[in-house]
Amino acid sequence: MKFLRDALDGIKPNFTSGGKWEKWNPVFETFETFLFTPDHVTTSGSHIRDGVDIKRLMTVVVLALFPALFFGMYNIGYFHFEQLVALGQQDSYTFMEAFLFGLWKLLPIIIVSYAVGLGVEFIFAMFYGHSIHEGYFVTGMLIPLIVPVDLPLWMLAVSIVFGVVIGKEIFGGTGMNILNPALVVRAFLFFAYPTFMSGDKVWVAGASEVDGMSGATILGQLGSGAEAVVDKTYSVMDMFLGFIPGSIGETSTLAILIGAVMLLLAGVASWRIMLSGVIGAAIMSALFVLWGANPLMDFGFKHLLVGGFAFGLVFMATDPVSAAQTNTGKWIYGFLIGFLSILLRVLNGFPEAVMLVILLLNVFAPTIDHYVVQASVNRRNKRVEDKIKKALSA
């Protein structure tokens, strides 16, 4: 690494103020800080010394996504080959064949996600003359995990440009955005290209190209009243482990829980948001079970295991930038996400309502924090008034 450090130090003057490649400084600085610890230090005033910086926090989140990423790769191949075997077009397949097929399908999506997203980041960084933010390091990995496997790459590229510009850059970049950029990308895809984000042909690789192949999600089947088909086809263990159709990284609750533990141990995500989200969803699901009017309402606790609920709650709702900041606010924020997700999922027929609910609560998170803080101020003022009255009456 010393050779690489010396090489960077040798060309660094060309990218600093007055250098011949000065305008490319944001790109050079990003590459340098990606490889080595930033050399920025505080020289005066009160400050905290800590070995953790944004780059390390982002790295932890990406590592926490790996279990869902790797399982998603296998699940892509698993459902593709299972359909071919069922149709008699293939006799059998191996674990490695399924995994490599999933890798082959997922890799272009990841490449497009980072190439387009970072390209937009570079343009804004050079235009405004600031360094490139590390935030897209996570967003670029989240996006491939929340889209269908056969989504056309050009649609993905268009949606990423929209999500990065509208969801983040117009607010000032990483740390200033009020919406989760990855969810903005998915929302754009959902409303701009609905036929590629729903139905029974988009969730299984090759389903649109092979006659007889299909892959309707569990929530999609339930929405059409096919509860008996769901119960016969998928067990609770299938739902928990992830052997169900769906977005690439959202199917395995187990893999997502492993990522959640990693985030909590690293102190990156809020356990209050996760726990309150589960409580809110469980209460709403229980109410619908008591109601028992249609199959989707009778689905009960299984709502926690299917769709994007677990993934959204762990990796999207806990975004430290767009989530509530106060401890009480986090309880309210998480509870409303869980409660409203199941409510909209059942009554409005949106299988992936969690996406829309998190975006809605992103908007209201500052308002929630405002009233939490204001309530605390009011209680403090009341205590002061009571003490003054008590002192005057003594």
Stockholm file with secondary structure:
# STOCKHOLM 1.0

chainA/1-394         MKFLRDALDGIKPNFTSGGKWEKWNPVFETFETFLFTPDHVTTSGSHIRDGVDIKRLMTVVVLALFPALFFGMYNIGYFHFEQLVALGQQDSYTFMEAFLFGLWKLLPIIIVSYAVGLGVEFIFAMFYGHSIHEGYFVTGMLIPLIVPVDLPLWMLAVSIVFGVVIGKEIFGGTGMNILNPALVVRAFLFFAYPTFMSGDKVWVAGASEVDGMSGATILGQLGSGAEAVVDKTYSVMDMFLGFIPGSIGETSTLAILIGAVMLLLAGVASWRIMLSGVIGAAIMSALFVLWGANPLMDFGFKHLLVGGFAFGLVFMATDPVSAAQTNTGKWIYGFLIGFLSILLRVLNGFPEAVMLVILLLNVFAPTIDHYVVQASVNRRNKRVEDKIKKALSA
#=GR chainA/1-394 SS CHHHHHHHHHHGGGTSTTSTTGGGHHHHHHHHHHHSCCCCCCCSSSCCCCSCCHHHHHHHHHHHHHHHHHHHHHHHHHHHHHHHHHTTSCSCCCHHHHHHHHHHHHHHHHHHHHHHHHHHHHHHHHHHTCCCCTTHHHHHHHHHHTSCTTCCHHHHHHHHHHHHHHHTGGGTSTTTCSSCHHHHHHHHHHHHSGGGSSSSSSSSTTTTTSTTCCCCCHHHHHHTTCHHHHHHHCCHHHHHHTCSCSSTTTSCHHHHHHHHHHHHHTTCSCHHHHHHHHHHHHHHHHHHHHHCCSTTGGGGGGGGTSTTHHHIIIIITTCTTTSCCSHHHHHHHHHHHHHHHHHHHHHTCCTTHHHHHHHHHHHHHHHHHHHHHHHHHHHHHHHHHHHHHHHHHC
#=GC SS_cons         CHHHHHHHHHHGGGTSTTSTTGGGHHHHHHHHHHHSCCCCCCCSSSCCCCSCCHHHHHHHHHHHHHHHHHHHHHHHHHHHHHHHHHTTSCSCCCHHHHHHHHHHHHHHHHHHHHHHHHHHHHHHHHHHTCCCCTTHHHHHHHHHHTSCTTCCHHHHHHHHHHHHHHHTGGGTSTTTCSSCHHHHHHHHHHHHSGGGSSSSSSSSTTTTTSTTCCCCCHHHHHHTTCHHHHHHHCCHHHHHHTCSCSSTTTSCHHHHHHHHHHHHHTTCSCHHHHHHHHHHHHHHHHHHHHHCCSTTGGGGGGGGTSTTHHHIIIIITTCTTTSCCSHHHHHHHHHHHHHHHHHHHHHTCCTTHHHHHHHHHHHHHHHHHHHHHHHHHHHHHHHHHHHHHHHHHC
//
